[in-house]
Amino acid sequence: MRSNRAKVRAVSVAATLPMLAGALALGIPAAHAADHPLRDLLAGTRPAWATAKADKGATSDGARVSARVYLAGKDAAGLAAYAKAVSDPDSASYGKYLTAKQAQARFGATRAQVAAVKSWLTAAGLKVTGVTRHYVSVTGDVAAAEKAFGTQLHNFAKGSKTYRAPASTASVPQGLADAVLTVTGLDSAPHMATHDDELPPPDTVFRNAGPFSSYYGTKTASTLPSAYGTKIPYAVKGYTGKQLRAAYGAGTRTGKGVRVAITDAYASPTIAYDAGTYAKRNGDAAWKTGQLHQSLPATYTNTEDCGASGWYGEETLDVEAVHAVAPAADVTYVGAASCTDGDLLDALGKVVDNHLADIVSNSWGEVEAVQTPDLAAAYDQVFQLGAVEGIGFYFSSGDDGDEVASSGTKQVDSPANSAWVTAVGGTSLAVGKNDTYLWETGWGTDKAVLSADGKSWTDFPGAFTSGAGGGTSRTVAEPDYQQGVVPDALAKANSANGNRVVPDIAAIADPNTGFLVGQTQSSPDGKKQAYSEYRIGGTSLAAPTIAAVQALAQEARGKAIGFANPAIYAKYGSKVYHDVTDNPTGKGLAVARVDFVNGYDATGGLATSVRSLGKDSSLSAVKGYDDVTGVGTPASGYVESYRRR
């Protein structure tokens, strides 16, 4: 299917604990604990699975620990307040952004705070291995870590495996409570082994079989069974930039003068060739010299556990989609050393610390249940620093609908659940003749295969396969900008006080109405590599598409948009959005697909199926705001609505 939103691997996997802050508040404040005189607790650092029943005893004192102590900076509350003010169109401070240097000077950790943190850690016997604007990294044995963080480290059973974790909540000396945001790495679930730094070759070639429609409905599957009382069209070969620009109202805007960053893990070794070849073959503007940049780590780790080569397609999709919709935008790819939270946080931090772009597209994430509050705090701090600099972060909302089928629990994804990012949901898009926008549904797919005799669809409409992520967070409070727009039935689904609902906005995601992408891939025997093209989808497509549309809007505005959610919600209910529903034509919608069984040629046979549209697990796209498409998708007028008058 190639609905390939990348998965982040958490440094420590644990059941999520309740967040301790209100709407638009910063992560996890340290709380004084009566049973720890002269120390302050770091909430969320003891994972929920570290129970007395699962306790297998103390970890050996000599076992090694690697941890990060994230720095709170000198004014965490002020950072959150200023990030909110500069992002609010109704605020007098709207758009009054700081430079990266100014943001660090005003909100970053002081030299004295860093020195105090280092002194405390080294006095406990830990070795400082690195200091950044965001954290102090340390290594040492268990005994030293226990001394530093005021907790015992034990081994705990988690499923069929055993991991190290704090037996009680970690803490810091009371005098350092204002300097330390949180600590990560004290628990070891899962253990991420370091592998060879050499990146693997690209994955085996993937191709679509066809027949195809060149635009929606051009080729009818007349010899196949009907669906919903009518003959259905074959899936499109894959939309191109010209079709997406028309669908989302690009007009004459190109993103000129706007910088877009893309974060993923690893780096495709053929990205420049692939992006250039794709643009030439599909009518996009040629890349100019110096228009595409890469900022990469010195080494890569965890290539096997993270499936490094699978990230090449992610980068390729993101880069080609941004250029297709915003052909004049400057694009910087920032690759993380691995798919762990720590390395992805480093990539995000690099964008903010060096202000590499004003718009950041991110097509990765994981279910909310595995994001512990300590990591949520670290992510939110980076997003808030970005907001005060005029940087907006766009995250795909997920490809598994309500996540019940994939995780057994109805939940949203993170970091898309953060109140400080724009969560991008997904649609099925119909573009007609002459690049005319026809309609969209919320992306959700039921699949049924052709019967043996070819006369019917087996168990039509079939089973749910994938769909746009969305729903109500269990850990993040409802932000101000969603109040009055998001229905109470959604906002209060998990709490009477209201919680964050995902997504905020949406764009094309359904791989059955997807985007054509070009990538160098390996032959089935692994001996050759060659460029080829295939249709792809997922909210991995929606996020860079919206990022590119925002680049067009920023060109129109003539100034950075920054954290866009307050502005996005302020436009709710106007004609600048397509109000997407699951049933835009009043009858069931579906497309026919013919796929290679082996994924690349007909030697393994063909598989024919019908894919119903607008069937997103328990989620529904309805009139008004919904948890599949948010406020809707950009329509003609959206881009120019940002133009300052």
Backbone torsions as a table, in degrees:
resi	resn	phi	psi	omega
1	MET	NA	-30.6	-177.2
2	ARG	57.6	41.4	165.0
3	SER	-96.8	96.2	-156.6
4	ASN	-122.9	47.1	177.6
5	ARG	-63.6	127.2	-173.6
6	ALA	-73.2	146.8	-179.3
7	LYS	-102.5	132.1	174.5
8	VAL	-86.9	140.5	176.4
9	ARG	-99.1	119.4	-178.3
10	ALA	-68.8	143.0	175.0
11	VAL	-63.8	-38.9	174.3
12	SER	-135.3	124.5	-177.2
13	VAL	-97.8	123.6	-178.9
14	ALA	-151.6	158.7	172.9
15	ALA	-64.1	139.9	-175.7
16	THR	-73.5	137.3	174.9
17	LEU	-97.9	157.7	-179.0
18	PRO	-61.3	137.9	174.5
19	MET	-68.4	152.2	-174.4
20	LEU	-106.6	12.8	-176.1
21	ALA	-121.3	159.7	176.6
22	GLY	-83.0	-171.4	-178.9
23	ALA	-58.2	134.5	178.7
24	LEU	55.1	35.4	174.7
25	ALA	-105.8	160.1	-173.6
26	LEU	-83.5	113.3	164.1
27	GLY	32.8	-119.5	-167.5
28	ILE	-122.9	104.4	175.9
29	PRO	-76.1	147.1	174.9
30	ALA	-70.5	142.1	-178.0
31	ALA	-124.3	131.1	179.7
32	HIS	-66.5	137.4	-178.0
33	ALA	-117.8	129.7	-178.0
34	ALA	-63.3	-31.0	-177.8
35	ASP	-86.1	2.4	175.6
36	HIS	-127.3	69.2	179.3
37	PRO	-56.7	138.6	-180.0
38	LEU	69.8	11.8	175.8
39	ARG	-135.7	156.0	178.7
40	ASP	-123.8	135.8	-176.9
41	LEU	-74.2	147.1	172.5
42	LEU	-105.8	92.9	-172.5
43	ALA	-55.9	141.1	175.3
44	GLY	88.5	3.2	-176.5
45	THR	-89.2	-10.6	172.3
46	ARG	-101.8	113.5	-177.0
47	PRO	-65.8	149.8	-176.4
48	ALA	-64.1	-25.0	-179.5
49	TRP	-79.5	-7.4	179.0
50	ALA	-84.5	71.0	-176.1
51	THR	-98.3	164.6	178.1
52	ALA	-61.8	-36.8	-179.5
53	LYS	-66.1	-32.8	-177.9
54	ALA	-88.8	-4.5	-174.1
55	ASP	-68.2	124.2	178.9
56	LYS	-106.9	10.6	176.9
57	GLY	106.6	171.0	-175.0
58	ALA	-65.2	141.2	172.9
59	THR	-71.9	144.8	178.9
60	SER	-56.0	135.1	-178.7
61	ASP	-58.9	-27.3	-176.9
62	GLY	-88.7	-5.4	179.3
63	ALA	-64.1	150.0	-174.3
64	ARG	-90.4	145.2	178.9
65	VAL	-130.5	135.1	170.8
66	SER	-120.6	128.6	-174.6
67	ALA	-141.2	163.3	173.5
68	ARG	-124.2	129.8	173.9
69	VAL	-102.6	107.4	-178.3
70	TYR	-80.3	138.9	-174.4
71	LEU	-91.9	133.3	-178.2
72	ALA	-78.7	-20.2	-174.7
73	GLY	81.3	177.2	-173.5
74	LYS	-91.4	-5.3	179.4
75	ASP	-155.1	70.5	-177.2
76	ALA	-62.0	-42.3	179.8
77	ALA	-65.9	-39.1	178.5
78	GLY	-66.0	-36.1	177.2
79	LEU	-61.3	-48.1	-179.7
80	ALA	-62.3	-41.5	-178.2
81	ALA	-66.7	-42.1	-178.5
82	TYR	-71.5	-37.2	177.2
83	ALA	-59.8	-39.3	178.3
84	LYS	-67.7	-44.0	-175.5
85	ALA	-65.4	-45.0	-176.6
86	VAL	-72.4	-13.5	-178.6
87	SER	-98.3	-7.8	-173.9
88	ASP	-96.6	115.0	-180.0
89	PRO	-58.3	-21.5	-179.4
90	ASP	-91.2	-0.2	-178.5
91	SER	-91.9	146.8	176.2
92	ALA	-66.4	-19.4	-179.9
93	SER	-93.2	3.8	-175.7
94	TYR	-56.5	126.4	176.6
95	GLY	78.7	2.2	179.4
96	LYS	-88.5	73.2	-172.6
97	TYR	-79.0	159.2	176.0
98	LEU	-102.6	154.9	170.0
99	THR	-74.2	165.8	177.7
100	ALA	-59.1	-38.6	179.5
101	LYS	-66.4	-42.3	178.7
102	GLN	-65.6	-40.6	179.9
103	ALA	-63.2	-42.1	178.5
104	GLN	-65.2	-42.1	-179.3
105	ALA	-65.8	-35.6	-175.2
106	ARG	-84.8	-36.1	-172.0
107	PHE	-122.7	-14.3	-175.4
108	GLY	-74.3	169.4	177.9
109	ALA	-66.6	141.8	177.2
110	THR	-81.5	164.0	176.5
111	ARG	-60.7	-36.5	-179.8
112	ALA	-66.0	-40.3	178.0
113	GLN	-64.1	-44.6	179.6
114	VAL	-62.6	-43.5	179.8
115	ALA	-62.2	-41.6	-180.0
116	ALA	-65.3	-41.1	178.7
117	VAL	-64.5	-45.3	179.6
118	LYS	-62.1	-42.0	-179.4
119	SER	-62.8	-43.5	178.6
120	TRP	-61.6	-45.1	-177.1
121	LEU	-68.0	-43.4	-179.7
122	THR	-70.1	-33.4	178.1
123	ALA	-63.7	-28.2	178.7
124	ALA	-80.9	-9.6	178.6
125	GLY	104.2	8.5	178.0
126	LEU	-90.4	152.1	178.6
127	LYS	-102.5	126.2	177.0
128	VAL	-76.6	122.3	-177.6
129	THR	-106.9	-9.8	179.3
130	GLY	-174.7	149.2	176.3
131	VAL	-134.8	123.0	174.7
132	THR	-120.2	-178.3	176.0
133	ARG	-65.4	-18.9	-171.9
134	HIS	-105.9	-28.6	-173.9
135	TYR	-157.1	165.0	169.9
136	VAL	-114.6	122.0	178.6
137	SER	-97.0	143.3	-176.5
138	VAL	-139.5	157.1	169.2
139	THR	-133.4	160.8	178.3
140	GLY	166.7	-174.8	179.4
141	ASP	-89.6	170.2	-176.9
142	VAL	-59.0	-41.0	-178.1
143	ALA	-59.1	-42.1	179.9
144	ALA	-68.7	-39.9	179.2
145	ALA	-64.8	-40.1	178.7
146	GLU	-63.2	-39.4	178.9
147	LYS	-66.2	-43.4	-177.1
148	ALA	-66.3	-41.6	-170.4
149	PHE	-106.2	8.4	171.5
150	GLY	60.9	36.0	-180.0
151	THR	-146.3	160.6	174.3
152	GLN	-96.1	138.7	175.9
153	LEU	-99.1	122.9	-179.6
154	HIS	-120.3	166.5	172.1
155	ASN	-95.2	133.6	-177.2
156	PHE	-128.9	142.4	174.5
157	ALA	-77.2	133.3	176.1
158	LYS	-137.8	101.8	-172.0
159	GLY	67.5	-129.9	-179.9
160	SER	-91.8	1.9	-175.7
161	LYS	-119.4	169.8	179.8
162	THR	-123.7	132.9	-179.3
163	TYR	-132.0	157.0	175.4
164	ARG	-84.4	143.6	177.0
165	ALA	-161.7	158.2	174.6
166	PRO	-64.2	136.4	177.5
167	ALA	-79.7	-16.0	174.5
168	SER	-145.9	166.8	-177.0
169	THR	-60.7	133.6	178.6
170	ALA	-67.6	157.0	-178.9
171	SER	-144.5	168.6	177.0
172	VAL	-129.5	158.1	174.9
173	PRO	-56.5	141.6	-172.5
174	GLN	-55.1	-34.3	-179.4
175	GLY	-68.5	-13.3	-179.1
176	LEU	-105.9	4.9	-175.3
177	ALA	-57.7	-36.9	-178.4
178	ASP	-79.8	-14.7	-177.1
179	ALA	-94.3	-24.6	-173.8
180	VAL	-106.0	125.3	176.4
181	LEU	-81.8	-51.9	-179.0
182	THR	-170.0	175.8	174.2
183	VAL	-130.9	138.1	175.4
184	THR	-122.4	155.2	176.1
185	GLY	101.4	-2.8	178.6
186	LEU	-72.2	-28.8	172.4
187	ASP	-98.5	156.5	-170.6
188	SER	-116.0	21.4	-179.0
189	ALA	-100.6	122.8	-11.8
190	PRO	-86.1	158.7	174.3
191	HIS	-73.6	125.7	-178.1
192	MET	-105.7	102.5	-178.5
193	ALA	-72.4	146.6	177.2
194	THR	-89.4	131.9	-177.9
195	HIS	-115.3	-175.7	179.2
196	ASP	-55.5	138.9	-178.6
197	ASP	-72.4	-16.3	179.6
198	GLU	-69.8	131.2	179.1
199	LEU	-77.2	143.2	-179.9
200	PRO	-73.4	165.6	176.4
201	PRO	-70.0	168.4	179.2
202	PRO	-62.5	159.2	177.6
203	ASP	-65.4	166.0	176.6
204	THR	-59.9	141.9	-176.3
205	VAL	-53.6	140.8	174.1
206	PHE	-121.7	134.8	177.7
207	ARG	-138.1	152.4	172.7
208	ASN	-91.2	144.0	-174.9
209	ALA	-81.0	-45.4	-171.5
210	GLY	84.4	174.1	8.2
211	PRO	-63.4	161.8	-177.8
212	PHE	-128.4	158.7	162.1
213	SER	-94.8	141.6	177.3
214	SER	-79.9	-32.1	166.4
215	TYR	-139.2	172.0	-169.2
216	TYR	-61.2	124.7	173.3
217	GLY	88.1	4.3	-175.7
218	THR	-72.6	-30.1	-178.5
219	LYS	-123.9	113.8	-178.0
220	THR	-88.1	139.0	177.6
221	ALA	-82.0	71.4	-171.1
222	SER	-69.0	-24.9	-178.6
223	THR	-91.9	-3.8	-179.8
224	LEU	-98.6	160.5	179.1
225	PRO	-59.4	154.1	176.5
226	SER	-72.9	164.5	172.7
227	ALA	-140.7	134.8	-177.4
228	TYR	55.4	35.9	172.8
229	GLY	81.0	12.3	-178.5
230	THR	-151.2	160.1	172.5
231	LYS	-71.3	142.5	-173.0
232	ILE	-112.0	156.6	179.0
233	PRO	-82.0	158.6	169.7
234	TYR	-74.2	152.5	177.0
235	ALA	-59.6	150.5	177.9
236	VAL	-67.3	156.7	177.1
237	LYS	-67.8	-26.7	-178.5
238	GLY	139.5	121.2	179.8
239	TYR	-66.0	155.6	177.6
240	THR	-114.6	177.3	-176.6
241	GLY	-58.8	-39.1	-179.2
242	LYS	-59.4	-41.4	-179.7
243	GLN	-71.2	-39.8	179.7
244	LEU	-70.2	-38.8	178.4
245	ARG	-61.2	-40.7	179.3
246	ALA	-67.9	-41.0	-177.4
247	ALA	-63.9	-34.7	-174.2
248	TYR	-109.3	20.3	167.6
249	GLY	69.6	42.3	-178.9
250	ALA	-68.1	-32.4	-177.1
251	GLY	61.6	-131.9	-179.6
252	THR	-96.1	0.7	-178.4
253	ARG	-72.4	145.2	-178.4
254	THR	-127.7	-4.4	-175.2
255	GLY	83.2	17.4	-178.6
256	LYS	-59.4	130.8	177.9
257	GLY	83.2	2.3	-177.7
258	VAL	-107.1	139.7	179.8
259	ARG	-106.5	126.9	178.2
260	VAL	-118.0	132.5	174.2
261	ALA	-109.6	151.7	177.1
262	ILE	-128.1	127.5	175.0
263	THR	-111.9	134.1	171.8
264	ASP	-150.9	-176.4	174.4
265	ALA	-98.0	149.8	175.9
266	TYR	64.2	-163.7	-176.5
267	ALA	-158.2	130.1	176.7
268	SER	-69.2	125.5	-178.9
269	PRO	-71.1	-9.7	-176.6
270	THR	-119.3	20.8	-171.3
271	ILE	-62.7	-41.6	-177.5
272	ALA	-64.4	-44.8	178.4
273	TYR	-64.1	-46.3	-177.0
274	ASP	-63.2	-46.1	-178.7
275	ALA	-64.4	-40.7	179.0
276	GLY	-66.5	-42.8	179.4
277	THR	-64.8	-43.6	-179.3
278	TYR	-61.2	-47.0	-179.1
279	ALA	-59.0	-43.1	-178.4
280	LYS	-65.9	-40.3	-175.7
281	ARG	-77.0	-22.4	-171.0
282	ASN	-119.2	16.8	170.5
283	GLY	82.4	11.3	175.5
284	ASP	-82.1	158.6	175.7
285	ALA	-61.6	142.2	178.6
286	ALA	-64.5	144.7	174.9
287	TRP	-67.2	133.9	176.1
288	LYS	-85.6	156.0	178.0
289	THR	-58.2	127.5	179.6
290	GLY	82.3	5.7	-179.3
291	GLN	-82.3	-26.4	178.6
292	LEU	-113.5	122.7	-178.7
293	HIS	-121.6	158.7	172.0
294	GLN	-131.6	135.9	174.7
295	SER	-119.4	107.8	-169.1
296	LEU	-121.7	153.3	177.2
297	PRO	-73.1	163.0	179.8
298	ALA	-69.4	-33.3	-179.4
299	THR	-139.5	161.5	176.8
300	TYR	-117.8	150.4	179.2
301	THR	-132.9	166.4	172.3
302	ASN	56.2	32.8	-174.9
303	THR	-64.0	-32.2	-179.7
304	GLU	-77.1	-49.8	-178.8
305	ASP	-61.8	-34.7	-177.6
306	CYS	-88.5	-8.6	-176.1
307	GLY	61.4	60.1	-170.2
308	ALA	-52.2	-43.9	-175.6
309	SER	-65.5	-25.6	177.4
310	GLY	-66.6	-23.6	178.0
311	TRP	-76.2	-17.7	179.5
312	TYR	-61.1	-43.1	179.1
313	GLY	-64.6	-33.4	177.8
314	GLU	-63.3	-48.9	178.4
315	GLU	-60.6	-44.3	-177.8
316	THR	-60.9	-47.1	177.2
317	LEU	-57.9	-48.9	-175.5
318	ASP	-62.2	-46.7	-178.4
319	VAL	-64.6	-46.5	-176.8
320	GLU	-70.0	-34.6	178.5
321	ALA	-68.3	-43.5	178.9
322	VAL	-60.6	-46.7	-178.1
323	HIS	-67.7	-35.1	-179.5
324	ALA	-63.2	-38.3	-176.8
325	VAL	-91.3	-33.6	179.6
326	ALA	-126.6	74.3	-167.9
327	PRO	-65.9	-17.0	179.8
328	ALA	-101.4	-2.7	-179.3
329	ALA	-68.9	145.5	174.0
330	ASP	-81.3	131.4	-174.2
331	VAL	-119.6	127.0	175.5
332	THR	-119.9	121.1	175.1
333	TYR	-93.1	125.6	179.9
334	VAL	-113.9	105.7	-177.0
335	GLY	-91.1	134.7	175.5
336	ALA	-85.5	155.2	-178.2
337	ALA	-69.5	-21.4	177.0
338	SER	-161.6	-175.9	-179.6
339	CYS	-95.9	16.1	176.8
340	THR	-80.1	156.9	179.1
341	ASP	-56.1	-43.2	-177.9
342	GLY	-58.7	-45.5	-178.7
343	ASP	-71.6	-36.7	176.6
344	LEU	-68.4	-35.9	173.5
345	LEU	-62.1	-37.9	177.1
346	ASP	-61.9	-41.0	179.6
347	ALA	-64.7	-44.2	177.2
348	LEU	-63.1	-41.8	178.9
349	GLY	-62.4	-35.4	178.8
350	LYS	-63.8	-40.1	178.1
351	VAL	-61.7	-45.0	-176.7
352	VAL	-72.1	-47.2	-175.8
353	ASP	-62.6	-30.9	-178.6
354	ASN	-109.6	6.1	-176.4
355	HIS	39.5	61.9	-177.3
356	LEU	-73.7	-18.9	-178.0
357	ALA	-163.8	166.2	174.9
358	ASP	-98.9	-18.1	-177.2
359	ILE	-130.1	130.2	-175.6
360	VAL	-127.1	120.0	178.7
361	SER	-97.9	133.7	-176.0
362	ASN	-137.3	112.6	-176.7
363	SER	-108.3	55.4	-179.1
364	TRP	-152.0	162.9	179.3
365	GLY	165.9	-175.8	-179.9
366	GLU	-152.5	167.2	-178.5
367	VAL	-63.6	149.3	-175.8
368	GLU	-58.2	-33.5	-174.9
369	ALA	-62.2	-22.1	-179.2
370	VAL	-96.5	-4.2	178.0
371	GLN	-91.4	107.2	-179.6
372	THR	-75.5	157.0	-177.6
373	PRO	-58.9	-29.8	178.7
374	ASP	-64.2	-42.3	178.1
375	LEU	-69.6	-38.0	178.0
376	ALA	-58.9	-40.1	179.3
377	ALA	-64.6	-41.6	-179.7
378	ALA	-65.1	-42.9	177.5
379	TYR	-63.5	-47.6	-177.0
380	ASP	-61.0	-35.7	178.8
381	GLN	-61.5	-43.4	177.9
382	VAL	-63.8	-42.7	-179.6
383	PHE	-64.5	-38.1	179.0
384	GLN	-69.0	-40.3	175.2
385	LEU	-61.5	-39.6	175.9
386	GLY	-62.0	-43.1	-178.6
387	ALA	-59.3	-42.8	-178.6
388	VAL	-69.4	-18.8	176.6
389	GLU	-92.8	-3.9	-177.9
390	GLY	85.7	28.0	179.6
391	ILE	-107.6	129.0	177.6
392	GLY	-109.2	138.0	-179.6
393	PHE	-109.2	132.1	-178.5
394	TYR	-120.1	123.0	-176.5
395	PHE	-121.5	135.8	173.9
396	SER	-64.6	143.5	-172.9
397	SER	-86.6	-8.3	180.0
398	GLY	116.6	161.1	-174.5
399	ASP	-118.4	10.9	-175.7
400	ASP	-120.5	29.4	177.2
401	GLY	58.3	-127.5	-178.1
402	ASP	-81.1	3.2	176.8
403	GLU	72.6	2.7	-179.9
404	VAL	-63.2	-45.2	-177.7
405	ALA	-63.9	-34.1	-175.4
406	SER	-91.0	-31.5	-174.1
407	SER	-121.0	-12.8	-177.0
408	GLY	84.7	-3.8	-177.2
409	THR	-132.1	135.8	175.6
410	LYS	-73.5	118.1	-175.6
411	GLN	-163.0	166.6	176.2
412	VAL	-98.5	179.8	179.3
413	ASP	-105.6	158.9	173.0
414	SER	-122.8	153.4	3.2
415	PRO	-78.3	6.3	179.7
416	ALA	-59.3	-21.8	-179.8
417	ASN	-76.5	-11.9	-179.4
418	SER	-61.6	140.5	176.8
419	ALA	-72.6	-5.7	-175.2
420	TRP	-107.1	10.2	176.8
421	VAL	-128.0	163.0	173.8
422	THR	-95.5	112.5	179.3
423	ALA	-85.6	128.8	-174.2
424	VAL	-109.7	115.9	177.3
425	GLY	-87.6	-172.0	-171.7
426	GLY	-134.6	155.4	-179.8
427	THR	-133.1	165.0	162.0
428	SER	-97.3	130.0	-171.8
429	LEU	-117.0	132.2	174.5
430	ALA	-111.6	111.1	173.8
431	VAL	-109.1	127.2	-174.5
432	GLY	-99.3	-160.5	-179.2
433	LYS	-60.5	144.5	-179.3
434	ASN	58.8	32.4	176.3
435	ASP	59.4	35.1	-179.5
436	THR	-84.3	131.0	174.5
437	TYR	-70.5	123.1	179.3
438	LEU	-98.7	-58.1	-179.2
439	TRP	-171.3	170.1	171.1
440	GLU	-137.7	150.8	167.8
441	THR	-118.6	165.2	168.6
442	GLY	-65.7	138.1	-178.2
443	TRP	-74.2	118.9	174.2
444	GLY	-165.3	129.3	-169.4
445	THR	-121.5	127.8	165.0
446	ASP	-104.9	140.0	-177.1
447	LYS	-123.4	132.6	172.6
448	ALA	-131.7	140.0	-177.1
449	VAL	-95.2	159.5	179.2
450	LEU	-69.6	136.0	179.4
451	SER	-65.8	163.1	-177.4
452	ALA	-59.6	-33.8	-179.1
453	ASP	-89.2	-1.3	176.4
454	GLY	74.0	12.1	-174.7
455	LYS	-103.1	-7.4	-177.8
456	SER	-155.6	169.0	174.1
457	TRP	-98.7	125.7	-174.9
458	THR	-68.5	123.0	178.3
459	ASP	54.2	39.1	179.7
460	PHE	-54.1	138.8	5.3
461	PRO	-85.4	1.1	176.4
462	GLY	92.7	-164.3	-173.7
463	ALA	-100.6	153.5	176.1
464	PHE	-65.3	132.8	178.9
465	THR	-112.8	-38.1	-175.9
466	SER	-171.0	162.5	179.2
467	GLY	-178.6	165.7	-178.0
468	ALA	-62.4	134.9	177.0
469	GLY	-72.0	148.0	178.9
470	GLY	178.9	176.2	-179.8
471	GLY	131.7	-161.9	-174.8
472	THR	-110.9	129.9	178.0
473	SER	-66.6	150.2	172.2
474	ARG	-98.7	-9.0	-171.7
475	THR	-120.8	-19.9	-173.6
476	VAL	-109.8	126.9	-179.1
477	ALA	-68.0	157.1	-179.5
478	GLU	-65.5	123.1	178.3
479	PRO	-75.3	157.7	-177.4
480	ASP	-56.3	-41.2	-173.2
481	TYR	-67.2	-19.1	177.6
482	GLN	-88.0	-17.3	-177.6
483	GLN	-68.1	132.3	-178.2
484	GLY	88.2	-8.7	177.5
485	VAL	-114.4	-49.6	-179.3
486	VAL	-77.4	126.6	-179.4
487	PRO	-60.0	145.6	179.3
488	ASP	-58.2	-31.7	-179.4
489	ALA	-59.9	-29.8	176.4
490	LEU	-89.9	-51.7	-174.9
491	ALA	-59.8	-36.6	-175.6
492	LYS	-102.3	20.3	-178.9
493	ALA	-64.0	-30.7	-177.5
494	ASN	-116.9	-5.2	-177.9
495	SER	-162.7	138.8	179.2
496	ALA	-65.3	-22.4	-179.6
497	ASN	-83.1	-14.9	179.4
498	GLY	95.0	141.7	179.3
499	ASN	-132.4	166.2	176.5
500	ARG	-61.2	135.6	175.9
501	VAL	-115.8	140.6	-177.8
502	VAL	-116.1	141.6	4.3
503	PRO	-97.3	-170.3	177.5
504	ASP	-103.2	-37.8	-177.2
505	ILE	-150.3	171.7	-175.9
506	ALA	-147.7	168.6	175.1
507	ALA	-160.2	-179.8	-178.9
508	ILE	-50.1	131.8	178.6
509	ALA	-144.2	-32.8	-174.8
510	ASP	-57.4	120.1	178.4
511	PRO	-64.8	-14.4	176.4
512	ASN	-81.0	-15.0	171.7
513	THR	-128.7	42.1	-164.8
514	GLY	-88.1	-162.6	-172.5
515	PHE	-107.1	140.8	176.4
516	LEU	-82.4	127.5	-178.7
517	VAL	-126.1	149.0	179.2
518	GLY	-118.7	131.7	-174.3
519	GLN	-151.0	145.2	171.5
520	THR	-77.5	124.5	-177.2
521	GLN	-131.5	164.0	-178.4
522	SER	-86.7	148.4	173.8
523	SER	-68.4	158.7	-178.5
524	PRO	-53.3	-31.9	178.7
525	ASP	-87.7	-1.2	177.0
526	GLY	76.4	6.2	-174.3
527	LYS	-90.9	-20.2	-177.2
528	LYS	-132.3	157.4	174.0
529	GLN	-128.7	139.0	-178.7
530	ALA	-152.3	153.2	177.5
531	TYR	-75.8	137.0	173.6
532	SER	-151.7	169.5	-176.9
533	GLU	-124.6	148.4	179.5
534	TYR	-153.3	162.6	178.2
535	ARG	-86.4	140.3	-178.0
536	ILE	-141.4	160.6	178.6
537	GLY	-153.3	-155.0	-174.8
538	GLY	100.3	164.3	175.2
539	THR	-68.3	-7.1	167.5
540	SER	-60.9	-25.9	174.6
541	LEU	-87.0	-39.1	-177.8
542	ALA	-61.9	-41.8	-176.1
543	ALA	-62.6	-52.2	178.4
544	PRO	-67.0	-27.8	176.7
545	THR	-64.4	-46.9	177.7
546	ILE	-66.7	-39.2	177.2
547	ALA	-58.2	-41.2	179.2
548	ALA	-67.8	-40.9	176.6
549	VAL	-61.7	-38.1	177.6
550	GLN	-66.5	-30.4	175.2
551	ALA	-65.2	-39.3	176.1
552	LEU	-64.4	-41.9	179.8
553	ALA	-65.3	-37.8	178.7
554	GLN	-67.6	-37.1	174.0
555	GLU	-58.5	-43.6	179.4
556	ALA	-63.6	-38.7	-178.0
557	ARG	-73.4	-32.9	-178.2
558	GLY	80.5	11.5	-179.0
559	LYS	-160.4	155.2	-178.6
560	ALA	-56.9	138.8	175.3
561	ILE	-82.0	-32.5	179.8
562	GLY	71.7	-148.8	177.3
563	PHE	-68.1	113.7	-163.5
564	ALA	-90.8	-11.3	-170.8
565	ASN	-56.7	-45.5	178.5
566	PRO	-57.8	-38.6	178.7
567	ALA	-71.3	-38.7	179.2
568	ILE	-61.4	-45.4	-178.8
569	TYR	-73.8	-27.5	178.0
570	ALA	-65.3	-23.6	180.0
571	LYS	-92.0	0.0	-176.5
572	TYR	-56.6	138.7	177.1
573	GLY	86.4	-4.3	179.8
574	SER	-92.7	174.0	-177.4
575	LYS	-76.7	0.3	179.8
576	VAL	-78.7	-4.6	176.9
577	TYR	-117.7	144.1	162.5
578	HIS	-79.8	120.4	176.8
579	ASP	-83.2	99.7	-170.5
580	VAL	-84.2	133.5	174.5
581	THR	-127.6	166.5	-178.3
582	ASP	-76.6	-12.3	-173.7
583	ASN	-135.6	62.7	-171.8
584	PRO	-69.8	-20.0	-177.6
585	THR	-105.5	-3.3	179.8
586	GLY	83.9	4.2	176.9
587	LYS	-145.8	164.0	-179.3
588	GLY	-61.6	144.8	-177.6
589	LEU	-121.8	141.8	-180.0
590	ALA	-159.7	159.8	173.2
591	VAL	-130.0	156.6	176.1
592	ALA	-98.8	141.7	177.6
593	ARG	-130.2	139.6	171.2
594	VAL	-120.0	121.3	-175.4
595	ASP	-121.9	151.1	170.0
596	PHE	-71.6	130.1	179.9
597	VAL	-60.7	-40.1	-179.5
598	ASN	-87.5	-2.5	175.2
599	GLY	93.1	-7.1	-175.5
600	TYR	-143.8	-23.8	175.8
601	ASP	-155.4	175.6	-172.1
602	ALA	-83.2	0.3	-177.5
603	THR	-63.5	-27.4	178.8
604	GLY	-93.4	1.9	-179.2
605	GLY	98.7	176.1	-179.5
606	LEU	-119.7	149.9	177.5
607	ALA	-124.1	124.9	-178.6
608	THR	-109.6	134.0	-177.5
609	SER	-145.9	163.6	172.7
610	VAL	-112.4	134.2	-179.6
611	ARG	-116.4	111.1	177.5
612	SER	-78.8	142.3	-177.2
613	LEU	-103.3	151.5	176.4
614	GLY	76.6	36.0	-176.5
615	LYS	-126.8	63.7	-170.8
616	ASP	-89.5	84.3	176.6
617	SER	43.9	-126.1	179.0
618	SER	-92.8	1.1	-176.6
619	LEU	-90.4	150.5	-177.9
620	SER	-137.4	137.3	171.0
621	ALA	-91.0	117.2	-175.0
622	VAL	-127.7	175.2	178.2
623	LYS	-62.3	133.6	-176.5
624	GLY	87.1	-164.7	179.3
625	TYR	-64.6	140.5	173.9
626	ASP	-147.1	166.8	-174.4
627	ASP	-92.3	24.7	170.6
628	VAL	-114.8	-42.0	-175.3
629	THR	-123.4	3.4	179.5
630	GLY	64.5	-131.1	-179.7
631	VAL	-78.4	-9.9	-179.9
632	GLY	126.6	-160.6	178.6
633	THR	-117.4	156.4	-179.0
634	PRO	-62.8	134.5	177.1
635	ALA	-114.9	176.0	174.9
636	SER	-56.5	127.3	-176.8
637	GLY	107.2	-20.6	-179.4
638	TYR	-63.4	-50.8	-177.2
639	VAL	-58.0	-47.0	-176.6
640	GLU	-75.1	-13.2	178.1
641	SER	-65.9	-16.8	178.4
642	TYR	-87.4	-7.4	-177.5
643	ARG	-67.3	128.1	-178.6
644	ARG	-74.3	131.4	-178.8
645	ARG	-114.5	NA	NA
